[in-house]
Every structure is written in structure tokens, then in C-alpha cells.
Amino acid sequence: MALNIFVHSAISNPIRPTSDFVTWYKKGNSLSTPVIVWLRHDLRLRDNPALFYAAQQGPVIPVFIDDTGGSDTAADEWSPGAASRCWLHHSLDSVNQQLEGCLKLFRGDPLKILSQLIEETGADAVFWNRCYTPQAVSRDSQIKRELKSAGINVHSYNGSLLWEPWEISKGDGTPYKVFTPFFRNGCLSAPPPDEPLPRPGLQLVTGKDYANQISLKQLQLLPDHPWYKRISEHWEISEDAAWKRLQQFISERLQNYQKGRDFPSLEATSTLSPYLQWGQISPARSDYSTREQRTAPGHETAPTPFLRDLGGRGFSYSHLYPTPVMAVETRNHRFNHSPWRNVPDRCRDWQHGRTGFPVIDAGMRELWQTGYMHNRVRMLAGSFLVKNQLQHWHHGARWFWDTLVDADLASNSASWQWVAGCGTDAAPYFRIFNPVTQGQKFDPDGTYVRRYLPELARLPSRYIHTPWEAPESVLSEAGVILGQTYPHPVLDLKETRREALDAFGQLKEHS
């Protein structure tokens, strides 16, 4: 399987663009010869290294290739989920408008499509920004070898991470196992990322369609279920929207980010994760803009918590890159002996926000309605599924993969293994979040719950997180009928906590 094929050498010594590099292009190549830019998770024009340096060489043919749904089962396994495909549809539409309608769309084997396009156009170079998932590394390494053997120049860059997976490591060259030293000893002591690149002046190849080129509609990215329309209405999906969101975060939220980010009812976070995942904005641009605030009066330390979160993406990839099975295999092998319970009804209750615990149900409803969930609530929902319900973390990871617009293989896998206690840097098995006390602490007046559970909106704050404790008269006045308008709790928190502790505690016996 392709998941087990992992070629490191092909990208372990990436080309570092320099002024001499650009000068060499200008002197050694005719500006009339077109070049191909293969866009993937970098759907932007600003700070796009592949696009920027391709523009120095000649007329640009921007290309996007949907390589899902083919014969490679490993590629299909982690094809974008429904929410991600919805986001991708609008992203492609937006970047095509920026490229004056010149984005060329294809579906199929990228090597075959690029080779045919090279033959049709006479292009002598292909540019792309690197991807780091196992399937992408294997695919890109093969394509690079094949094209180079055919005499085609191939140039790849870092356009997705602050530091590439091999750039931050311990003294012995191995990845950090714990995030805090990764960030403090690795990221903060490493040379800062290169300054963001400007939007390039592009000479686009216009007025021509190519063999097997298809339309955005023919890509069929939008699901048949009308559910996706709510997501589309919730987000403005474009590079300009990402830039505006970053500026708004810096000017209105950054200073209070550390205090406010745990409260789901507040607009305290950046909500940039889907834009970062699909490349409407680069992490370098986000990092550089927040670092600029560090020296501003009264803002000397404000960016650090946000930079930690940006660094978290890199930490996840520092483990997925050398350990490509992380998405499917538990890192702490003792947890292979966990007594997981395969109870589909319990999973469905969780998926559809019918657990009877308001903060959990509100989070799952937020996910279903917007394709997003506040990070604090993600931890609570994950803990509830894995520890209170004893369902395998794979079930949660798969559901999030399909319903999150910011679904990222490294972050999703690492986060679920963290909350399950089985990852490299994991919450201890005995850390089980209580959704009642967590809700009372981080949503004390129930604003978040009321937003996504309107059937509980009229309950007094005293009972908003424990409606089963409310007197019948209070429930009646609020229009709540437990078991009808809102479910009874599906489990006993104390009992399931004890069962989880007993079950996970037994894992100590396994080496």
C-alpha cells in the first residue's frame, strides 16, 4: 500500500530560493516558454513561493488536479471529507477569479496529466509547494523523479508550514516527543521563517483549453445533501476574506487571546484554521503579522499564545512525516489492548448532538451547522466519546475528518490521539473532562449552549448545563420535555469515569 511507501530523500534537501536563483532563471530561460504551477493546499496569490518563482521564469499555466477516487486505495482513504470538499469548491472558484479565469482543472493521475500538459504546451518546468501527508510525499516524490528523468525541471517549496518537519528536531536529530520543548527549544530558537512574498506579476497563458480539462461543476465537489449550504453561508471563502480575518484578529482579539480563547461563546479566536488548511493565507503571513505586534507598545508578549497554536500544526507534522502510520495506528501501543466498545447507537447520539449533555451537544450542532467547532469544545467532545463512551478514537477522527472544514490529517490524528491518551504527547489516561463542570466554567451563562440548542434557550442559567436537575415547573415554563424536546443523559458521568479509569489503568500491565 502507498501508505507504507515513504520516500524521504527526494524532498529532504529542498531548493532554497535566492536572488541568484531568480537571476539564473532570467538569464537561462526564454520568457516565452510556459511553466506549470500545480496548486494544491496553497490557493492564494500572496506569499505563494511556487507561483512567485514560477512567474520569474515565464508565462504561467496554473493547474489543479483532483486525484481522489482513483485506483489507489491509500489515496482514497484520506480523500477530503464532505465539508472540506465544499470549502475546496468555493476556494477554487475564488482563486480562478483572481487568476482571470485561467485556472485549469483536471481529475485523474497527476503524473499522467502533468506529462500530457507538458507535451501539449511545451512547458519545461513544473512548480509546486510541498505537501507532507504520506500519500502526497509518495506521489510527489515519484512525479519529481519521472519528470526529471524526462528532462523537465521540477521545483518545490515550503508554502504550508512555518518550519518543515525536518527543520525542528532535538540534538540527536529525532523529533521532539513533547510540544512544550518543541516550541520553546525548537521553534523559538530557530531562525524565523522567511518574510512573506508579495503577490507576483503574472503573465498567464490564456484562451486555450487542454485535453481532459474539466469545469468546476464537473469536479462534483459539492455533496448531494443540502447540508453544505449552511456551511457556505457561514463563511466567506477567499484569500481576501482570510486576510481581513487576520487583520481583524490582530486589531480586536489578539491582546486578549490567551484569556478568551477557552470561552466558546466569545469571538476570541482567529478562526483562521480552514484558511490555513487550504492555503488562502500562509502560516508565514500569519506569523509575520503577529510578530509585528510584539514590539508595539503594550503588545510585547501578546502574540506568543497564538504563535504556540501556529507551532502546533508543525508539531503534528513533525510526527506524521517520519511516522506516516500515525493517522491509523495508535502511537502508544499499550492502547492496542484498550477495551473499546463498538456501539453504533452511542456514536450516532454523539455525532448528532443527542447525548443529553448540553455543551457536548452544542459543539456537535455547531460542527454540523458551520463545519467548525471551538477548540475547547473539541477537547470536551473528544474526551466524552473516547473516555465516557469508550468508543475508539478512530470513530471521532473519521467524523471530524468528514465534517470539519479545517480537517488536517496531521492535526486531526494527533489531537484525537492526545485526547485518547495514546499519542506521543498525550493527555494522561486519567484526565477525563467533565462536560458539566467544563460547561459551567467556560460557558457560565449558557450563551454558547443557547446558540446551538434553541430548545434549551429559555432554561435559567442555573440549569442550562444540567437540565435533568431542573424542577418540572422550571422545565415546563422553559418548554423543555426531557426525552422528547431534549434527551435524557445517555450515561452516568461518575460511573463511566470509574469504568474508564479501571479500563485504562489496566493498560499499565502491558509493555
C-alpha positions as CSV (number, residue, x, y, z in Angstrom):
1,M,0.0,0.0,0.0
2,A,1.2,3.5,-0.7
3,L,0.8,4.4,2.9
4,N,3.8,2.3,3.7
5,I,5.9,3.7,0.9
6,F,7.7,6.7,2.3
7,V,10.5,8.4,0.3
8,H,12.4,11.0,2.4
9,S,15.4,11.7,0.3
10,A,13.5,13.2,-2.6
11,I,12.5,16.3,-0.6
12,S,14.9,16.3,2.3
13,N,17.1,18.9,0.7
14,P,14.7,21.4,-0.6
15,I,15.6,24.2,-3.0
16,R,16.0,27.5,-1.1
17,P,15.1,30.4,-3.4
18,T,17.7,33.1,-3.5
19,S,18.3,36.2,-5.7
20,D,20.9,34.2,-7.6
21,F,18.3,31.5,-8.2
22,V,15.9,34.1,-9.8
23,T,18.7,35.7,-11.8
24,W,19.7,32.2,-13.2
25,Y,16.1,31.8,-14.3
26,K,16.0,35.1,-16.1
27,K,19.3,34.5,-17.9
28,G,18.9,30.9,-18.7
29,N,15.3,30.6,-19.9
30,S,13.2,32.2,-22.5
31,L,10.3,34.1,-21.1
32,S,8.2,32.8,-23.9
33,T,8.4,29.2,-22.6
34,P,5.5,28.5,-20.3
35,V,5.8,26.9,-16.9
36,I,3.2,24.9,-14.9
37,V,2.2,25.7,-11.3
38,W,0.5,22.8,-9.6
39,L,-1.8,24.3,-6.9
40,R,-2.9,22.1,-4.0
41,H,-3.2,23.4,-0.4
42,D,-2.0,26.9,-1.5
43,L,-5.0,28.5,-3.1
44,R,-3.7,32.1,-2.9
45,L,-1.6,34.6,-4.8
46,R,0.2,36.3,-2.0
47,D,3.1,34.6,-0.3
48,N,2.9,31.6,-2.7
49,P,6.5,30.6,-3.3
50,A,5.8,28.3,-6.2
51,L,3.7,30.9,-8.0
52,F,6.1,33.7,-7.2
53,Y,9.2,31.9,-8.5
54,A,7.4,30.4,-11.5
55,A,6.4,33.9,-12.6
56,Q,10.1,34.8,-12.8
57,Q,10.6,32.2,-15.4
58,G,7.8,32.6,-17.9
59,P,4.1,32.6,-18.7
60,V,2.3,30.6,-16.1
61,I,-0.3,27.8,-16.5
62,P,-1.9,27.3,-13.1
63,V,-3.3,23.8,-12.6
64,F,-5.4,22.0,-10.0
65,I,-5.7,18.2,-10.2
66,D,-8.3,16.2,-8.2
67,D,-6.6,12.8,-7.8
68,T,-9.2,11.3,-5.5
69,G,-11.4,8.4,-6.5
70,G,-8.7,6.6,-8.4
71,S,-7.4,3.0,-8.0
72,D,-5.0,3.9,-5.2
73,T,-6.9,2.9,-2.1
74,A,-4.5,4.6,0.3
75,A,-5.1,7.9,-1.5
76,D,-8.9,7.4,-1.3
77,E,-8.7,6.6,2.4
78,W,-7.9,10.2,3.3
79,S,-9.6,12.0,0.4
80,P,-11.1,15.3,1.6
81,G,-14.3,14.9,3.5
82,A,-17.6,16.4,2.6
83,A,-17.0,19.7,4.5
84,S,-13.5,20.1,3.1
85,R,-14.8,19.4,-0.5
86,C,-17.4,22.2,0.0
87,W,-14.6,24.6,1.1
88,L,-12.4,23.5,-1.8
89,H,-15.2,24.1,-4.3
90,H,-15.5,27.8,-3.3
91,S,-11.7,28.2,-2.9
92,L,-11.1,27.0,-6.5
93,D,-13.9,29.4,-7.7
94,S,-12.3,32.3,-5.8
95,V,-8.7,31.7,-6.9
96,N,-9.8,31.2,-10.5
97,Q,-11.4,34.6,-10.4
98,Q,-8.1,36.0,-9.1
99,L,-6.3,34.2,-12.0
100,E,-8.7,35.8,-14.5
101,G,-10.3,32.5,-15.3
102,C,-7.1,30.8,-16.3
103,L,-7.0,28.0,-13.6
104,K,-7.0,24.7,-15.4
105,L,-8.9,21.9,-13.6
106,F,-8.3,18.2,-14.1
107,R,-9.2,14.9,-12.5
108,G,-7.0,11.8,-12.5
109,D,-3.4,10.7,-12.2
110,P,-1.3,13.8,-11.6
111,L,1.8,12.3,-13.3
112,K,-0.2,11.5,-16.5
113,I,-2.0,14.8,-16.5
114,L,1.2,16.8,-16.0
115,S,3.1,14.8,-18.6
116,Q,0.3,15.3,-21.2
117,L,0.1,19.0,-20.4
118,I,3.9,19.4,-20.8
119,E,3.6,17.7,-24.2
120,E,0.7,20.0,-25.3
121,T,2.2,23.2,-24.1
122,G,6.0,22.8,-24.4
123,A,6.4,23.7,-20.7
124,D,9.9,22.9,-19.5
125,A,9.3,23.3,-15.7
126,V,6.7,22.4,-13.0
127,F,6.5,24.3,-9.7
128,W,4.6,23.3,-6.6
129,N,4.5,23.9,-2.8
130,R,5.2,20.8,-0.8
131,C,2.5,18.6,1.0
132,Y,3.5,16.4,3.8
133,T,0.9,13.7,4.2
134,P,2.2,10.1,3.5
135,Q,0.3,9.7,0.2
136,A,1.3,13.2,-1.0
137,V,5.0,12.6,-0.2
138,S,5.0,9.2,-2.0
139,R,3.1,10.7,-5.0
140,D,5.2,13.9,-5.3
141,S,8.5,12.0,-5.0
142,Q,7.5,9.7,-7.8
143,I,6.4,12.6,-10.0
144,K,9.5,14.5,-9.4
145,R,11.7,11.5,-10.3
146,E,9.7,10.8,-13.5
147,L,9.6,14.4,-14.7
148,K,13.3,15.0,-14.0
149,S,14.2,11.8,-15.9
150,A,12.3,13.2,-18.8
151,G,14.4,16.5,-18.7
152,I,11.7,18.6,-17.0
153,N,12.8,21.0,-14.3
154,V,10.8,20.5,-11.0
155,H,11.0,23.0,-8.2
156,S,9.2,22.6,-4.9
157,Y,8.9,24.9,-1.9
158,N,7.6,25.2,1.6
159,G,4.3,27.1,1.4
160,S,2.4,25.4,4.2
161,L,4.4,25.3,7.4
162,L,6.5,27.8,9.5
163,W,9.2,25.2,9.6
164,E,9.3,21.9,7.6
165,P,9.2,18.7,9.6
166,W,12.9,18.0,9.4
167,E,13.9,21.6,10.4
168,I,12.9,21.4,14.1
169,S,14.4,18.4,15.9
170,K,16.3,17.5,19.1
171,G,20.1,17.5,19.2
172,D,20.2,13.8,18.1
173,G,18.0,14.6,15.1
174,T,14.9,12.9,16.3
175,P,11.5,14.6,16.7
176,Y,10.5,16.2,20.0
177,K,8.0,14.0,21.7
178,V,6.5,16.8,23.8
179,F,5.1,20.0,22.4
180,T,6.4,22.5,25.0
181,P,10.1,21.8,24.4
182,F,9.4,21.6,20.7
183,F,8.0,25.1,20.8
184,R,10.4,26.6,23.4
185,N,13.7,24.9,22.5
186,G,12.9,24.4,18.8
187,C,10.7,27.0,17.3
188,L,11.6,30.0,19.4
189,S,15.3,29.3,19.0
190,A,15.1,28.6,15.3
191,P,15.7,31.3,12.6
192,P,12.4,33.0,11.9
193,P,10.6,32.0,8.7
194,D,11.3,33.9,5.6
195,E,9.4,37.1,5.2
196,P,6.2,36.7,3.2
197,L,6.5,37.1,-0.6
198,P,4.4,39.7,-2.4
199,R,1.8,38.9,-5.0
200,P,3.7,38.3,-8.2
201,G,3.2,40.0,-11.5
202,L,1.7,37.1,-13.6
203,Q,1.8,36.5,-17.3
204,L,-0.9,34.0,-17.7
205,V,-1.5,31.6,-20.6
206,T,-5.0,32.5,-21.8
207,G,-7.5,31.5,-24.4
208,K,-6.8,27.7,-24.6
209,D,-8.4,24.5,-23.2
210,Y,-6.4,21.3,-22.9
211,A,-7.1,17.6,-23.3
212,N,-9.2,16.2,-20.4
213,Q,-9.7,19.7,-18.8
214,I,-12.9,19.9,-16.9
215,S,-15.1,22.6,-15.3
216,L,-15.5,23.2,-11.6
217,K,-19.0,21.8,-11.8
218,Q,-17.6,18.6,-13.3
219,L,-15.3,18.1,-10.3
220,Q,-18.5,17.4,-8.4
221,L,-17.1,18.6,-5.1
222,L,-20.4,19.7,-3.5
223,P,-22.3,16.9,-1.8
224,D,-25.8,15.9,-2.8
225,H,-27.1,16.6,0.7
226,P,-28.2,20.3,1.1
227,W,-26.4,20.4,4.4
228,Y,-23.4,22.0,2.8
229,K,-25.4,25.2,2.1
230,R,-25.3,26.2,5.7
231,I,-21.5,26.0,5.7
232,S,-21.3,28.0,2.6
233,E,-23.4,30.7,4.1
234,H,-21.4,30.8,7.3
235,W,-18.0,31.5,5.7
236,E,-16.6,33.9,3.2
237,I,-14.2,31.7,1.4
238,S,-11.4,33.6,-0.4
239,E,-7.9,34.9,0.0
240,D,-9.2,38.4,0.7
241,A,-11.5,37.1,3.4
242,A,-8.6,35.3,5.1
243,W,-6.6,38.5,5.0
244,K,-9.4,40.5,6.5
245,R,-9.9,37.9,9.2
246,L,-6.3,38.0,10.2
247,Q,-6.3,41.8,10.4
248,Q,-9.5,41.8,12.5
249,F,-8.0,39.2,14.8
250,I,-4.8,41.3,15.3
251,S,-6.6,44.5,15.9
252,E,-9.6,43.3,18.0
253,R,-8.7,39.9,19.6
254,L,-5.0,39.2,19.8
255,Q,-4.3,41.1,23.0
256,N,-7.0,39.1,24.9
257,Y,-6.4,35.8,23.1
258,Q,-4.8,33.9,26.0
259,K,-7.7,34.7,28.3
260,G,-10.6,34.5,25.9
261,R,-9.7,31.6,23.7
262,D,-11.2,28.9,26.1
263,F,-14.7,30.5,26.1
264,P,-16.7,29.2,23.1
265,S,-19.3,32.0,23.3
266,L,-16.7,34.7,22.8
267,E,-15.3,35.7,19.4
268,A,-11.8,35.5,20.8
269,T,-10.0,33.1,18.4
270,S,-8.7,33.8,14.9
271,T,-10.9,31.1,13.2
272,L,-8.1,31.0,10.5
273,S,-7.6,27.2,10.6
274,P,-9.7,26.4,7.4
275,Y,-7.9,29.2,5.5
276,L,-4.5,27.9,6.7
277,Q,-5.5,24.3,5.8
278,W,-6.5,25.2,2.2
279,G,-3.9,27.9,1.8
280,Q,-6.0,31.1,1.4
281,I,-3.4,32.5,3.8
282,S,0.1,31.2,4.7
283,P,1.3,30.5,8.2
284,A,4.3,32.7,7.4
285,R,2.0,35.6,6.7
286,S,0.1,34.9,10.0
287,D,3.3,34.6,11.9
288,Y,4.9,37.7,10.5
289,S,1.8,39.9,11.1
290,T,1.5,38.8,14.7
291,R,5.2,39.1,15.3
292,E,5.0,42.8,14.2
293,Q,2.7,43.3,17.2
294,R,5.4,42.0,19.6
295,T,7.3,45.3,19.6
296,A,4.2,47.6,19.6
297,P,3.6,49.5,22.9
298,G,1.5,47.4,25.2
299,H,1.7,44.3,23.0
300,E,5.2,43.0,23.8
301,T,4.0,39.5,24.7
302,A,0.6,39.3,23.1
303,P,1.4,37.1,20.1
304,T,3.1,34.2,21.9
305,P,-0.1,32.1,22.7
306,F,-1.2,32.5,19.1
307,L,2.3,31.6,17.8
308,R,2.2,28.5,20.0
309,D,-1.0,27.4,18.2
310,L,0.6,28.0,14.8
311,G,3.5,25.9,16.0
312,G,1.1,23.2,17.0
313,R,0.5,22.4,13.3
314,G,4.2,22.0,12.8
315,F,4.5,19.7,15.8
316,S,1.8,17.4,14.4
317,Y,3.6,17.2,11.0
318,S,6.9,16.6,12.7
319,H,5.4,13.3,13.8
320,L,3.3,12.4,10.8
321,Y,6.2,13.0,8.4
322,P,8.6,10.3,9.8
323,T,5.7,8.1,11.1
324,P,3.1,8.0,8.3
325,V,1.0,5.4,10.0
326,M,0.1,7.9,12.8
327,A,-3.2,8.5,11.1
328,V,-4.3,4.9,11.6
329,E,-2.1,3.4,14.3
330,T,-2.0,4.2,18.0
331,R,1.4,5.7,18.9
332,N,1.4,4.2,22.4
333,H,1.0,0.5,21.6
334,R,-0.3,-0.3,25.1
335,F,-3.6,1.2,23.9
336,N,-4.0,-1.5,21.3
337,H,-5.3,-3.5,24.3
338,S,-7.9,-0.9,25.2
339,P,-11.4,-2.4,25.8
340,W,-13.1,-0.2,23.1
341,R,-16.8,-0.7,22.8
342,N,-18.3,-0.7,19.3
343,V,-21.8,0.7,20.0
344,P,-23.1,2.4,16.8
345,D,-26.1,4.0,18.6
346,R,-23.8,5.7,21.1
347,C,-21.7,7.1,18.2
348,R,-24.8,8.3,16.4
349,D,-26.0,10.1,19.5
350,W,-22.7,11.8,19.8
351,Q,-22.5,12.7,16.1
352,H,-25.9,14.3,16.0
353,G,-25.8,16.1,19.4
354,R,-28.2,13.9,21.3
355,T,-26.1,12.9,24.3
356,G,-28.2,14.9,26.9
357,F,-25.1,16.9,27.9
358,P,-25.7,20.4,26.6
359,V,-22.1,21.6,26.0
360,I,-21.3,18.4,24.0
361,D,-24.5,18.6,22.0
362,A,-24.0,22.3,21.3
363,G,-20.5,21.5,20.0
364,M,-21.7,18.8,17.7
365,R,-24.5,21.0,16.4
366,E,-22.0,23.8,15.8
367,L,-19.9,21.3,13.8
368,W,-22.9,20.2,11.7
369,Q,-24.2,23.7,11.0
370,T,-20.9,25.5,10.4
371,G,-18.2,22.9,9.6
372,Y,-16.3,24.2,12.6
373,M,-16.1,23.6,16.4
374,H,-14.5,25.7,19.1
375,N,-11.2,24.1,20.2
376,R,-12.1,23.8,23.9
377,V,-15.4,22.1,22.9
378,R,-13.4,19.7,20.6
379,M,-11.5,18.5,23.6
380,L,-14.7,18.0,25.6
381,A,-16.4,16.2,22.8
382,G,-13.4,14.0,22.2
383,S,-13.0,13.1,25.8
384,F,-16.7,12.2,26.1
385,L,-16.6,9.9,23.1
386,V,-13.4,8.1,23.9
387,K,-13.4,8.0,27.7
388,N,-17.0,8.2,28.9
389,Q,-18.4,6.2,26.0
390,L,-15.3,4.1,25.4
391,Q,-15.6,4.4,21.7
392,H,-12.4,4.0,19.6
393,W,-10.8,7.4,18.7
394,H,-10.9,6.3,15.1
395,H,-14.7,6.9,15.1
396,G,-14.2,10.5,16.3
397,A,-11.3,11.2,13.9
398,R,-13.3,9.9,10.9
399,W,-16.4,12.0,11.8
400,F,-14.3,15.2,12.3
401,W,-12.4,14.4,9.0
402,D,-15.7,14.4,7.1
403,T,-17.4,17.3,8.8
404,L,-14.6,19.9,9.6
405,V,-13.8,22.5,7.0
406,D,-10.3,22.7,8.6
407,A,-9.7,18.9,8.6
408,D,-6.0,18.3,8.5
409,L,-4.6,14.8,8.6
410,A,-1.7,15.6,11.0
411,S,-3.6,17.8,13.4
412,N,-6.7,15.7,13.4
413,S,-4.8,12.4,14.1
414,A,-2.5,14.0,16.7
415,S,-5.4,15.7,18.5
416,W,-7.5,12.6,18.7
417,Q,-4.6,10.5,20.0
418,W,-3.8,13.3,22.5
419,V,-7.3,13.3,23.9
420,A,-7.4,9.5,24.0
421,G,-4.1,9.5,25.9
422,C,-2.4,7.3,23.4
423,G,-0.3,9.8,21.4
424,T,3.3,10.8,21.7
425,D,2.5,13.9,23.6
426,A,-0.8,12.9,25.2
427,A,-3.1,13.9,28.0
428,P,-2.8,11.3,30.7
429,Y,-5.3,8.5,30.5
430,F,-6.9,9.6,33.9
431,R,-7.6,13.1,32.5
432,I,-11.3,12.9,31.7
433,F,-13.1,16.2,31.1
434,N,-16.4,16.6,32.9
435,P,-18.8,18.3,30.4
436,V,-20.9,19.7,33.2
437,T,-18.2,21.4,35.2
438,Q,-16.4,22.4,32.0
439,G,-19.6,23.9,30.6
440,Q,-20.2,25.8,33.9
441,K,-16.7,27.1,33.9
442,F,-16.3,28.2,30.2
443,D,-20.0,28.9,29.3
444,P,-21.3,30.1,32.7
445,D,-24.4,31.8,31.4
446,G,-25.1,29.3,28.7
447,T,-24.7,31.7,25.8
448,Y,-22.9,29.1,23.6
449,V,-25.4,26.3,24.5
450,R,-28.4,28.5,23.8
451,R,-27.0,29.5,20.4
452,Y,-26.9,25.9,19.2
453,L,-29.6,24.3,21.3
454,P,-32.6,26.6,21.0
455,E,-34.8,24.0,22.7
456,L,-33.0,24.9,25.9
457,A,-32.8,28.6,25.3
458,R,-35.4,29.5,28.0
459,L,-33.8,27.5,30.8
460,P,-32.3,29.5,33.6
461,S,-28.5,29.6,33.6
462,R,-28.5,27.6,36.9
463,Y,-29.8,24.6,34.9
464,I,-28.5,25.2,31.4
465,H,-25.8,22.6,31.8
466,T,-27.9,20.2,33.9
467,P,-31.4,20.3,32.6
468,W,-32.2,16.9,34.3
469,E,-31.8,18.6,37.7
470,A,-34.3,21.3,36.9
471,P,-37.7,21.0,38.7
472,E,-40.7,20.1,36.5
473,S,-42.1,23.6,36.9
474,V,-38.9,25.1,35.5
475,L,-38.8,22.7,32.6
476,S,-42.4,23.3,31.8
477,E,-42.0,27.1,31.9
478,A,-39.0,26.8,29.6
479,G,-40.9,24.5,27.2
480,V,-38.5,21.6,27.8
481,I,-39.8,18.0,27.9
482,L,-36.9,15.7,28.7
483,G,-36.9,12.6,26.5
484,Q,-38.9,14.5,23.8
485,T,-37.7,18.0,23.1
486,Y,-34.3,17.3,24.6
487,P,-32.8,13.8,25.5
488,H,-32.1,12.5,28.9
489,P,-28.3,12.0,29.5
490,V,-27.2,8.8,27.7
491,L,-24.8,7.8,30.5
492,D,-23.8,8.4,34.1
493,L,-20.7,10.6,34.2
494,K,-19.4,9.2,37.5
495,E,-20.0,5.6,36.6
496,T,-18.4,5.9,33.2
497,R,-15.5,7.8,34.6
498,R,-14.8,5.0,37.0
499,E,-15.1,2.4,34.2
500,A,-12.7,4.3,32.0
501,L,-10.2,4.7,34.8
502,D,-10.4,1.0,35.5
503,A,-10.1,0.1,31.9
504,F,-7.2,2.4,31.1
505,G,-5.5,1.6,34.3
506,Q,-5.2,-2.0,33.3
507,L,-3.1,-0.9,30.3
508,K,-0.1,-0.4,32.7
509,E,0.2,-4.2,32.7
510,H,1.1,-4.2,29.0
511,S,4.6,-3.3,27.9
